[in-house]
Amino acid sequence: MASEGKHIILEAKDLAIGYSSKREVTTVSEKINFSLNKGELVGLVGANGIGKSTLLRTLASMQSKINGEIFLKKKPLTSYSTLQLANQLSVVLTEAPASKNLTVLELVSLGRQPYTNWMGSLSPVDKKAINGALKATETEILTQRKCFELSDGQLQRVYIARALAQDTPLIILDEPTTHLDLYHRAYVLKLLKKLAVETRKSILFSTHEIDLAIQLSDKMLVMAPEGCYFDQPCNLIEAGRFDTLFPKETITFNTETGRFSIKK
Amino acid sequence: MERAFIYRSYFIVLFILLAATFLINVSLGSVSIPIDEVISGLFGGATSKESWQYILIDYRLPKAITAILTGSGLAVSGLLMQTMFRNPLAGPFVLGLSSGASLGVAVLILGASALGGFFGGVLVSQWSLVIASAIGTFLVLLAVLAVTFKIKDTMAILIIGLMFGSVTAAVVAVLSYFSNAEQLQQYIFWSFGSLGNQSWKSILILSICCFAGLLLSFLSSKSLNALLLGENYAKSMGLRIKRTTFLIIIATSILAGSITAFAGPIAFVGLAVPHLTRQVFTTSNHLVLLPAVLLCGSILMLICDTLAQLPFVEYTLPINAITSLIGAPVVIWLLVRKRKLLF
């Protein structure tokens, strides 16, 4: 697998994440090892409170790691300046943008900020990227609408469009399927898969839609109480990793169908 | 494309309105001067009465210019704060910046008596007034900011603003107990707020401060747009949060501080004008919003001042009262009609 090694975009080695204050260090999860190649879609699953968001925030350099190493394109994450990082990594967060008074076009255009001049004026290249992002997420018809007028499903597509307009090799999404109906959940994940295949972007997303993620992800990172496992979904199923996610008294994982069922 | 055209026409209308309100402002007052005499007087021509020339150039023109500077500066500082705190209720007065400025001035004017004599007299110059009030503003802003870093709660920030108001009132009360009548009077008159009686020299100082503050704001417009998405998103788009926040704080302190130093604490302009502007310019893009807010602030202040000087009557009402009388109902009306203030 020497050829694969060349295309590693993001890599974590013995990563420990958590929160540190002056008094104490709270480690949420440790010994996280994984690597994300070019054009791969990787799903991150785990129970509530296991540290999915903390991991994603750490990888996006929004909080500092406790221990271990993170490499972005072979260079330590900490060696990137804020602007350099904005050229490599875009995010879709669970928090809604503070202002919903922006039009969709304005919001998506903000994704071009790392490339624009001090006034933020858009060049033809910027406009092309914005149009491409709107098209890929099928949000062109919404451009003049205000964000507060949109449904959750539309909003999520718009946020993804903003991240796409930022035109980075790596996109990190924190629970992009929350608050969406079944159709939109499938739509968003299919969109991510399409983007990974067509644009060769590396996409890392966390989700609670484990069934859907198993079907679409190239690889998955499973955060269970005993530890973190990273592999292809079929291998993870065989190794019984999904069984360990939730307490067995309530939910069991059916390895044949790849689905969870409630224990009666 | 179409939107840009609409905004351009709005801007032309605003410029015409500004010119109109400016002319009305300088032509109305306790002494009535015919409009053609006003225009010829303003452009350096002769007026039929010597006194009219004097009234126009040395009283009404400085007052109108002060109104434009204070209106635009306060409105822009309100917009900066609403974006920085991502809170539609932020404004220099609500967040206690004006209280901070008052405290600075109170300490300077009333505290100077404690030092007494020659030294005290030297202290109370115009520049020191500006610096004291800018420092007061700056300190309050830092305190409010420190709280927002700890508590991400809209209400908490507003309560802090209120608390600063109370602390200021208390400190002023203590100081006034120890100061003499003359200084107390000086402070009380300052706190009523007034656009008049400014010398050309103080207008120059105010212009320099406002210009610096506005320039900083315009240079920050791209960062301000990024901040509309929240700090995490802004950072992910390459924004250096600390540097940006610092620049915005400096701009706000200079604007609100210098204006309060000269014109006294003026309420509601900073809060209401950005919201009024957003009713017309339905955008959050600061490249459009900043100049629009600037123009609307000037126009509103000129109107308020025209009302305050009560045409053909000897009295002049405190400007602070007029802006509150107009601003408070506007904010209530917006809240009731829109149910939610957007920013």
Interface residues (C-beta under 8 A of the other chain):
Chain A: A60 M62 T82 L83 L85 A86 N87 L89 S90 V91 L93 E95 P97 A98 S99 K100 N101 L102 T103 E106 L107 L110 G111 Q113 P114 T116 W118 M119 G120 Q144 K146 F148 Q166
Chain B: R3 T83 R86 L219 S221 K222 N225 A226 L227 L228 L229 G230 N232 Y233 K235 S236 M237 G238 L239 R240 R278 T282 T283 S284 N285 L287 L342 F343
